[in-house]
Amino acid sequence: MKANFEAALAIAPQHKEVPFPDKEYEERLNRIRHLMEASGIELLFLTSPESLYYVSGFQCEWYQAQSGRSFPPTSGIAVHVNHDRTIHFETPSEALLVAIGTASKDVRIFPIESRRDGIPFIIKSLKAEGWLEGSVGLELYNYRPNPVVSEQFRKAFESMGMRVMDGTDIVREARRIKSTLEMDCLKEAARIADIGMAAAKDAIQPGVMELEVFAAFTSAMAKAGGEFPAILPPVMSGFRSNCLHPLASRKRIKMGERVNVDLCGVFNRYHCNIARGFWLGEPPTEAATLHQKSIKAFEIIQSQLKPGLKVKKLLESVRDYYVEAGIFDDCYWSGGYELGIAFPPDWVGANIYDLSLTKETDIFEPMSVVNHECNFFAPNGTGLSATIETLLFDENQAIFACNTPRDLQVLFA
């Protein structure tokens, strides 16, 4: 990594590909710093892929999350409550990627002799900046870094006299309310999700593997500009459709079977989630009837949908309908969760709602995005009636993001 690398690094700024303009990142940083001040955190060291992306635009295929001990995940971004800039620490291996793919202005690459473990370099650099006083927030409720490396960070900051706090919720809270540009990304992700579900429908045939359906909608969404989602989207057929989270398999789809598909369209790492059900041949009357009853809940949701709607009010009205329709006891789950930026292995956001979790004061805030899941066990082991929508709450209105029909779609009847 000498002459040719240095030559490439010198021209890298000419090839910038950052998802958003600088002003967007400046506003995000100000929001984070405000939340840090309210939490009593002077320094926040970010390590989760979602936080790194939110603050800088950095995205990568490999975060050393489950790698061998020779590759500890120590890269990250430092945010100080009193400074309107970040310090982005990265390994030499990603120096070019940081140069072309981030809004970061102050990038510090680990020395080549200590490229595998950047903690000493990070501590030395932050000490020189005068940023190692007071408390430091780490993203302790995150899988990156692993517990061993997280403890190494803790000890390093504590050795400098700092108090270590859990700073996980700082960026998660900042991300909860979307900007106009973020909402535009989610609307594009919805368009891509509809394309993916249409491709799934076309691919479902007797004799094809679940994996072939997975390949078809993945390819279609990629051709439409969609990115790979943070969860491997499941395809579930036959008795496997009684499960909500199996991986697509080599099982071949047969006539007389239900097929459920749960996918996300993704644009600039923003996720839009939908799930739909299909049946090869005429479905049993009981299964078809339950499905139609279950999706009627979305009519109730649509009649109430608006920014500022109390979450509990919506959940209670849906529950009351299920009880009246006689299907409540067969409910797998009625609720949802926040959507937005996500990287593998999870697109489920930090804020989750159902009647067991929701407070009286919780509302669907303007410029927020959630999904809503309507999942019921059908009679006689015929699978889950699985229908999921993404709800977009703009400043003045709320809509279902996608246009794919919710009816149980009967194929080859």
MARFIRO-748319 format. One line per field, with one value per residue (C-alpha): y, x, z; residue number from 1. Coordinates in nm, 2 decimals, decimal comma, always signed. Each point is the difference from the previous one (the first is absolute). Example, Ala and Ser with C-alpha at 12.3 -4.5 7.8 and 13.67 -1.06 7.14 Angstrom:
BEGIN
y	[-0,45 | +0,34] $
x	[+1,23 | +0,14] $
z	[+0,78 | -0,07] $
pos	[1 | 2] $
This chain:
BEGIN
y	[+0,00 | +0,26 | +0,18 | -0,13 | +0,02 | +0,36 | +0,09 | -0,14 | +0,18 | +0,33 | -0,01 | -0,17 | +0,33 | +0,03 | -0,31 | +0,10 | -0,20 | +0,13 | -0,06 | +0,34 | +0,36 | +0,15 | +0,20 | -0,32 | -0,14 | +0,34 | -0,01 | -0,36 | +0,08 | +0,30 | -0,23 | -0,25 | +0,26 | +0,14 | -0,35 | -0,06 | +0,32 | -0,11 | -0,33 | +0,14 | -0,16 | +0,20 | -0,25 | -0,26 | -0,27 | -0,17 | -0,35 | -0,14 | +0,00 | +0,19 | +0,28 | +0,03 | +0,02 | +0,25 | +0,23 | -0,02 | -0,21 | -0,28 | -0,34 | -0,31 | -0,37 | -0,11 | +0,13 | -0,27 | -0,08 | -0,38 | -0,03 | -0,16 | +0,16 | +0,13 | +0,25 | +0,18 | +0,25 | +0,32 | +0,26 | +0,26 | +0,37 | +0,23 | +0,28 | +0,27 | +0,20 | +0,33 | -0,04 | +0,02 | -0,26 | -0,37 | -0,20 | -0,31 | -0,29 | -0,27 | -0,28 | +0,04 | -0,26 | +0,23 | +0,33 | +0,02 | -0,09 | +0,27 | +0,25 | -0,06 | -0,10 | +0,23 | +0,36 | -0,03 | +0,30 | -0,12 | -0,36 | -0,17 | -0,33 | -0,24 | -0,03 | -0,29 | -0,16 | -0,01 | -0,03 | -0,30 | +0,18 | +0,37 | +0,06 | +0,14 | +0,23 | +0,11 | +0,08 | +0,18 | +0,21 | +0,10 | +0,09 | +0,23 | +0,17 | +0,04 | -0,21 | -0,25 | +0,19 | -0,08 | -0,29 | -0,21 | -0,18 | -0,33 | -0,19 | -0,28 | -0,14 | -0,09 | -0,30 | +0,20 | -0,02 | -0,34 | -0,01 | -0,06 | +0,30 | +0,21 | -0,07 | +0,10 | +0,34 | +0,04 | -0,06 | +0,23 | +0,29 | -0,07 | +0,00 | +0,37 | +0,08 | +0,00 | -0,14 | -0,25 | +0,02 | -0,18 | +0,23 | -0,24 | +0,20 | +0,33 | -0,06 | -0,24 | +0,29 | +0,24 | -0,24 | -0,05 | +0,32 | +0,01 | +0,29 | +0,08 | -0,16 | -0,31 | -0,03 | +0,03 | -0,30 | -0,20 | +0,08 | -0,13 | -0,31 | -0,06 | +0,02 | -0,26 | -0,22 | -0,01 | -0,10 | -0,28 | -0,14 | +0,01 | -0,20 | -0,25 | -0,05 | -0,07 | -0,25 | -0,21 | -0,31 | -0,37 | -0,17 | +0,31 | +0,02 | +0,27 | +0,11 | +0,07 | +0,23 | +0,17 | +0,04 | +0,14 | +0,28 | +0,08 | +0,04 | +0,21 | +0,24 | +0,03 | +0,08 | +0,27 | +0,16 | -0,18 | -0,11 | -0,32 | +0,00 | -0,03 | -0,33 | -0,29 | +0,02 | -0,32 | -0,20 | -0,25 | -0,27 | -0,29 | -0,09 | +0,23 | +0,29 | -0,06 | +0,16 | +0,37 | +0,00 | -0,30 | +0,05 | -0,07 | -0,37 | -0,25 | -0,12 | -0,01 | +0,17 | -0,21 | +0,05 | +0,04 | +0,18 | +0,35 | +0,21 | +0,30 | +0,26 | +0,26 | +0,25 | +0,35 | +0,25 | +0,18 | +0,34 | +0,17 | -0,26 | +0,12 | -0,30 | -0,04 | -0,33 | -0,19 | -0,36 | -0,17 | -0,34 | -0,21 | -0,33 | -0,25 | -0,13 | +0,07 | +0,06 | -0,17 | +0,21 | +0,03 | +0,13 | +0,25 | +0,12 | +0,06 | +0,19 | +0,23 | +0,06 | +0,07 | +0,26 | +0,19 | +0,15 | +0,21 | +0,18 | +0,09 | +0,12 | +0,21 | +0,16 | +0,13 | +0,06 | +0,34 | +0,15 | +0,04 | -0,30 | -0,17 | -0,34 | -0,17 | +0,13 | -0,17 | -0,32 | -0,02 | +0,06 | -0,27 | -0,24 | +0,07 | -0,08 | -0,33 | -0,10 | +0,09 | -0,19 | -0,31 | -0,03 | +0,17 | -0,33 | -0,10 | +0,32 | -0,06 | +0,37 | +0,33 | +0,29 | +0,15 | +0,17 | +0,29 | -0,02 | +0,20 | -0,05 | -0,36 | -0,23 | -0,38 | -0,18 | +0,19 | +0,25 | +0,01 | +0,35 | +0,11 | +0,11 | -0,29 | +0,02 | -0,24 | +0,00 | -0,15 | +0,28 | +0,31 | +0,29 | +0,22 | +0,30 | -0,17 | +0,15 | -0,06 | +0,31 | +0,21 | -0,11 | -0,34 | -0,34 | -0,34 | -0,33 | -0,17 | -0,37 | -0,20 | -0,36 | -0,28 | -0,38 | -0,15 | -0,32 | -0,35 | +0,09 | +0,18 | +0,27 | +0,35 | +0,27 | +0,25 | +0,36 | +0,29 | +0,36 | +0,30 | +0,32 | +0,34 | +0,29 | +0,33 | +0,34 | +0,02 | -0,35 | -0,37 | -0,26 | -0,37 | +0,00 | -0,28 | -0,08 | -0,38 | -0,15 | -0,16 | -0,27 | -0,36 | -0,02 | -0,32 | -0,14 | -0,29 | -0,04] $
x	[+0,00 | +0,25 | +0,04 | -0,30 | -0,22 | +0,11 | -0,07 | -0,35 | -0,06 | +0,11 | -0,27 | -0,27 | -0,18 | -0,08 | -0,22 | -0,22 | -0,33 | -0,17 | -0,37 | -0,10 | +0,14 | +0,22 | -0,29 | -0,19 | +0,29 | +0,05 | -0,36 | +0,04 | +0,31 | -0,17 | -0,29 | +0,24 | +0,19 | -0,32 | -0,10 | +0,35 | -0,03 | -0,34 | +0,15 | +0,31 | +0,24 | +0,30 | +0,15 | -0,19 | +0,20 | -0,21 | +0,06 | -0,32 | -0,04 | -0,33 | +0,15 | +0,31 | -0,22 | -0,23 | +0,28 | +0,22 | -0,14 | +0,25 | -0,11 | +0,20 | -0,04 | +0,21 | +0,00 | +0,21 | -0,31 | +0,05 | +0,36 | +0,30 | +0,18 | +0,27 | -0,26 | -0,16 | -0,27 | +0,15 | -0,08 | -0,25 | -0,10 | +0,05 | -0,25 | +0,06 | -0,28 | +0,19 | +0,13 | -0,17 | +0,22 | +0,06 | +0,31 | -0,02 | +0,24 | +0,05 | +0,23 | +0,25 | -0,20 | -0,30 | +0,19 | -0,11 | -0,36 | -0,01 | +0,14 | -0,26 | -0,31 | -0,03 | -0,06 | +0,27 | +0,24 | +0,24 | +0,10 | +0,28 | +0,13 | +0,16 | +0,38 | +0,10 | +0,19 | -0,31 | -0,26 | -0,17 | -0,08 | -0,07 | -0,09 | +0,34 | +0,01 | -0,36 | +0,08 | +0,32 | -0,17 | -0,30 | +0,23 | +0,20 | -0,33 | -0,10 | -0,31 | +0,07 | -0,17 | -0,33 | -0,21 | +0,01 | -0,30 | +0,06 | -0,26 | -0,02 | -0,34 | +0,15 | +0,16 | +0,30 | +0,25 | -0,03 | +0,00 | +0,38 | +0,09 | -0,27 | +0,17 | +0,33 | -0,15 | -0,15 | +0,34 | +0,18 | -0,24 | -0,01 | +0,38 | -0,02 | -0,23 | -0,32 | -0,34 | -0,14 | -0,37 | -0,24 | -0,04 | -0,19 | -0,33 | +0,16 | +0,02 | -0,30 | -0,21 | +0,15 | -0,09 | -0,36 | -0,13 | +0,09 | +0,09 | -0,17 | +0,29 | -0,03 | -0,37 | +0,07 | +0,24 | -0,27 | -0,26 | +0,25 | +0,06 | -0,38 | +0,00 | +0,28 | -0,19 | -0,30 | +0,22 | +0,15 | -0,34 | -0,12 | +0,31 | -0,07 | -0,35 | +0,13 | +0,26 | -0,24 | -0,08 | -0,04 | +0,34 | +0,21 | +0,22 | -0,06 | +0,35 | -0,10 | -0,27 | +0,25 | +0,24 | -0,27 | -0,11 | +0,35 | +0,11 | -0,31 | +0,06 | +0,37 | -0,09 | -0,23 | +0,29 | -0,08 | +0,27 | +0,04 | -0,22 | +0,12 | -0,18 | +0,00 | -0,37 | -0,18 | -0,21 | -0,23 | -0,21 | -0,21 | +0,02 | +0,30 | -0,24 | -0,11 | +0,34 | +0,06 | +0,38 | +0,14 | +0,27 | -0,09 | +0,09 | +0,03 | -0,35 | -0,20 | -0,34 | -0,30 | -0,36 | -0,24 | +0,26 | +0,02 | +0,31 | +0,09 | +0,26 | +0,13 | +0,25 | +0,14 | +0,06 | +0,32 | +0,13 | +0,30 | -0,03 | -0,36 | -0,23 | -0,37 | -0,16 | -0,29 | -0,12 | -0,26 | -0,17 | -0,05 | -0,18 | +0,05 | -0,34 | -0,32 | +0,07 | -0,21 | -0,30 | +0,09 | +0,35 | -0,12 | -0,27 | +0,24 | +0,24 | -0,28 | -0,11 | +0,36 | +0,08 | -0,32 | +0,20 | +0,18 | -0,32 | -0,04 | +0,36 | -0,05 | -0,31 | +0,20 | +0,34 | +0,15 | +0,31 | -0,05 | -0,23 | +0,02 | +0,17 | -0,21 | -0,33 | +0,09 | +0,11 | -0,31 | -0,23 | +0,17 | -0,01 | -0,37 | -0,07 | +0,19 | -0,20 | -0,33 | +0,11 | +0,08 | +0,36 | +0,19 | +0,10 | +0,19 | +0,21 | +0,37 | +0,08 | -0,18 | +0,24 | +0,30 | +0,34 | +0,20 | +0,16 | +0,28 | +0,38 | +0,10 | +0,29 | +0,03 | -0,10 | -0,32 | -0,25 | -0,22 | +0,03 | +0,05 | -0,36 | -0,25 | -0,37 | -0,27 | -0,26 | +0,26 | +0,25 | -0,18 | -0,06 | -0,31 | +0,20 | +0,17 | -0,09 | +0,09 | +0,21 | +0,03 | +0,29 | +0,02 | -0,03 | -0,12 | -0,13 | -0,32 | -0,03 | -0,32 | +0,09 | -0,25 | +0,02 | -0,25 | -0,20 | +0,13 | +0,37 | -0,05 | +0,25 | +0,01 | -0,20 | +0,29 | -0,06 | +0,23 | -0,02 | +0,24 | -0,16 | +0,15 | -0,09 | +0,07 | -0,05 | -0,37 | -0,11 | +0,07 | -0,01 | +0,06 | +0,33 | -0,06 | -0,27 | +0,01 | -0,34 | -0,05 | -0,25 | +0,12 | +0,12 | -0,12 | +0,22 | -0,06 | -0,36] $
z	[+0,00 | -0,11 | -0,33 | -0,19 | +0,31 | +0,07 | -0,36 | +0,02 | +0,34 | -0,15 | -0,27 | +0,21 | +0,09 | -0,37 | +0,03 | +0,29 | +0,03 | +0,32 | +0,04 | +0,13 | -0,02 | +0,28 | +0,14 | +0,08 | +0,20 | +0,18 | +0,12 | +0,11 | +0,20 | +0,17 | +0,10 | +0,15 | +0,19 | +0,14 | +0,12 | +0,15 | +0,20 | +0,13 | +0,10 | +0,17 | -0,25 | -0,11 | -0,25 | -0,21 | -0,17 | -0,28 | -0,12 | -0,14 | -0,38 | +0,02 | +0,21 | -0,22 | -0,31 | +0,16 | +0,10 | -0,30 | -0,28 | +0,05 | -0,10 | -0,05 | -0,07 | +0,30 | +0,36 | +0,16 | +0,21 | +0,01 | -0,13 | +0,17 | +0,28 | -0,23 | -0,14 | +0,30 | -0,09 | +0,14 | -0,28 | +0,08 | +0,02 | +0,29 | +0,07 | +0,26 | +0,15 | -0,04 | -0,35 | -0,34 | -0,16 | +0,04 | +0,00 | -0,22 | +0,09 | -0,25 | -0,10 | -0,29 | -0,19 | -0,02 | -0,06 | -0,36 | +0,09 | +0,26 | -0,24 | -0,27 | +0,20 | +0,30 | +0,09 | +0,27 | -0,01 | +0,27 | -0,08 | +0,19 | -0,12 | +0,25 | -0,04 | -0,22 | +0,29 | +0,22 | -0,26 | +0,17 | +0,32 | -0,01 | +0,36 | +0,11 | -0,30 | +0,06 | +0,37 | -0,09 | -0,26 | +0,21 | +0,29 | -0,23 | -0,09 | +0,36 | -0,05 | +0,29 | +0,29 | +0,17 | -0,13 | -0,31 | -0,15 | -0,17 | -0,20 | +0,25 | -0,13 | -0,33 | -0,15 | -0,12 | +0,16 | +0,17 | +0,38 | +0,02 | -0,21 | +0,16 | +0,34 | -0,15 | -0,10 | +0,35 | +0,17 | -0,24 | +0,07 | +0,37 | +0,01 | -0,11 | +0,29 | -0,21 | +0,12 | -0,25 | -0,07 | -0,23 | -0,30 | -0,22 | +0,00 | -0,11 | -0,37 | +0,01 | +0,13 | -0,25 | -0,29 | +0,11 | -0,16 | -0,37 | -0,21 | -0,33 | -0,19 | +0,21 | -0,06 | -0,37 | +0,03 | +0,18 | -0,27 | -0,26 | +0,21 | -0,01 | -0,38 | +0,00 | +0,25 | -0,23 | -0,29 | +0,21 | +0,10 | -0,36 | -0,09 | +0,28 | -0,13 | -0,35 | +0,13 | +0,21 | -0,20 | +0,08 | +0,01 | +0,06 | +0,31 | +0,26 | -0,07 | -0,36 | +0,11 | +0,23 | -0,29 | -0,22 | +0,22 | +0,11 | -0,36 | -0,09 | +0,29 | -0,09 | -0,36 | +0,14 | +0,20 | +0,32 | +0,24 | +0,20 | +0,31 | +0,36 | +0,05 | -0,25 | -0,12 | +0,07 | -0,24 | +0,18 | -0,17 | +0,10 | +0,37 | +0,03 | -0,05 | +0,37 | +0,09 | -0,05 | -0,02 | -0,19 | -0,26 | -0,36 | -0,06 | -0,28 | +0,07 | -0,32 | +0,00 | -0,07 | -0,11 | +0,29 | +0,21 | +0,15 | -0,07 | +0,22 | -0,10 | +0,24 | -0,16 | +0,02 | -0,28 | +0,09 | -0,13 | +0,15 | +0,28 | +0,09 | +0,02 | -0,09 | +0,12 | -0,15 | +0,02 | -0,21 | -0,04 | -0,31 | -0,06 | -0,28 | -0,10 | +0,19 | +0,37 | +0,26 | +0,09 | +0,37 | -0,09 | -0,25 | +0,23 | +0,29 | -0,23 | -0,12 | +0,36 | +0,11 | -0,27 | +0,07 | +0,29 | -0,25 | -0,09 | +0,37 | +0,01 | -0,32 | +0,15 | +0,29 | -0,16 | +0,06 | +0,16 | +0,38 | +0,02 | +0,34 | -0,05 | +0,27 | -0,15 | -0,33 | +0,16 | +0,21 | -0,29 | -0,20 | +0,29 | +0,06 | -0,37 | +0,02 | +0,31 | -0,18 | -0,31 | +0,21 | -0,10 | +0,29 | +0,17 | -0,32 | -0,02 | -0,03 | +0,05 | -0,04 | +0,01 | -0,17 | +0,02 | -0,13 | -0,34 | -0,16 | -0,03 | +0,04 | -0,06 | +0,04 | +0,21 | +0,09 | -0,14 | +0,31 | +0,14 | +0,36 | +0,07 | +0,02 | +0,06 | +0,11 | +0,29 | +0,24 | -0,06 | -0,10 | +0,24 | +0,02 | -0,12 | -0,30 | -0,34 | -0,36 | -0,04 | -0,32 | -0,22 | +0,15 | -0,17 | +0,14 | -0,13 | +0,11 | +0,02 | -0,04 | +0,05 | +0,09 | +0,01 | -0,25 | +0,07 | -0,03 | -0,03 | -0,33 | +0,09 | +0,12 | -0,16 | +0,00 | -0,12 | +0,08 | -0,11 | +0,05 | +0,13 | -0,10 | +0,23 | -0,18 | +0,16 | -0,10 | -0,11 | +0,04 | -0,27 | -0,07 | -0,18 | -0,25 | -0,26 | -0,02 | +0,07 | +0,34 | -0,11 | +0,01 | -0,36 | -0,16 | -0,28 | -0,24 | +0,11] $
pos	[1 | 2 | 3 | 4 | 5 | 6 | 7 | 8 | 9 | 10 | 11 | 12 | 13 | 14 | 15 | 16 | 17 | 18 | 19 | 20 | 21 | 22 | 23 | 24 | 25 | 26 | 27 | 28 | 29 | 30 | 31 | 32 | 33 | 34 | 35 | 36 | 37 | 38 | 39 | 40 | 41 | 42 | 43 | 44 | 45 | 46 | 47 | 48 | 49 | 50 | 51 | 52 | 53 | 54 | 55 | 56 | 57 | 58 | 59 | 60 | 61 | 62 | 63 | 64 | 65 | 66 | 67 | 68 | 69 | 70 | 71 | 72 | 73 | 74 | 75 | 76 | 77 | 78 | 79 | 80 | 81 | 82 | 83 | 84 | 85 | 86 | 87 | 88 | 89 | 90 | 91 | 92 | 93 | 94 | 95 | 96 | 97 | 98 | 99 | 100 | 101 | 102 | 103 | 104 | 105 | 106 | 107 | 108 | 109 | 110 | 111 | 112 | 113 | 114 | 115 | 116 | 117 | 118 | 119 | 120 | 121 | 122 | 123 | 124 | 125 | 126 | 127 | 128 | 129 | 130 | 131 | 132 | 133 | 134 | 135 | 136 | 137 | 138 | 139 | 140 | 141 | 142 | 143 | 144 | 145 | 146 | 147 | 148 | 149 | 150 | 151 | 152 | 153 | 154 | 155 | 156 | 157 | 158 | 159 | 160 | 161 | 162 | 163 | 164 | 165 | 166 | 167 | 168 | 169 | 170 | 171 | 172 | 173 | 174 | 175 | 176 | 177 | 178 | 179 | 180 | 181 | 182 | 183 | 184 | 185 | 186 | 187 | 188 | 189 | 190 | 191 | 192 | 193 | 194 | 195 | 196 | 197 | 198 | 199 | 200 | 201 | 202 | 203 | 204 | 205 | 206 | 207 | 208 | 209 | 210 | 211 | 212 | 213 | 214 | 215 | 216 | 217 | 218 | 219 | 220 | 221 | 222 | 223 | 224 | 225 | 226 | 227 | 228 | 229 | 230 | 231 | 232 | 233 | 234 | 235 | 236 | 237 | 238 | 239 | 240 | 241 | 242 | 243 | 244 | 245 | 246 | 247 | 248 | 249 | 250 | 251 | 252 | 253 | 254 | 255 | 256 | 257 | 258 | 259 | 260 | 261 | 262 | 263 | 264 | 265 | 266 | 267 | 268 | 269 | 270 | 271 | 272 | 273 | 274 | 275 | 276 | 277 | 278 | 279 | 280 | 281 | 282 | 283 | 284 | 285 | 286 | 287 | 288 | 289 | 290 | 291 | 292 | 293 | 294 | 295 | 296 | 297 | 298 | 299 | 300 | 301 | 302 | 303 | 304 | 305 | 306 | 307 | 308 | 309 | 310 | 311 | 312 | 313 | 314 | 315 | 316 | 317 | 318 | 319 | 320 | 321 | 322 | 323 | 324 | 325 | 326 | 327 | 328 | 329 | 330 | 331 | 332 | 333 | 334 | 335 | 336 | 337 | 338 | 339 | 340 | 341 | 342 | 343 | 344 | 345 | 346 | 347 | 348 | 349 | 350 | 351 | 352 | 353 | 354 | 355 | 356 | 357 | 358 | 359 | 360 | 361 | 362 | 363 | 364 | 365 | 366 | 367 | 368 | 369 | 370 | 371 | 372 | 373 | 374 | 375 | 376 | 377 | 378 | 379 | 380 | 381 | 382 | 383 | 384 | 385 | 386 | 387 | 388 | 389 | 390 | 391 | 392 | 393 | 394 | 395 | 396 | 397 | 398 | 399 | 400 | 401 | 402 | 403 | 404 | 405 | 406 | 407 | 408 | 409 | 410 | 411 | 412 | 413] $
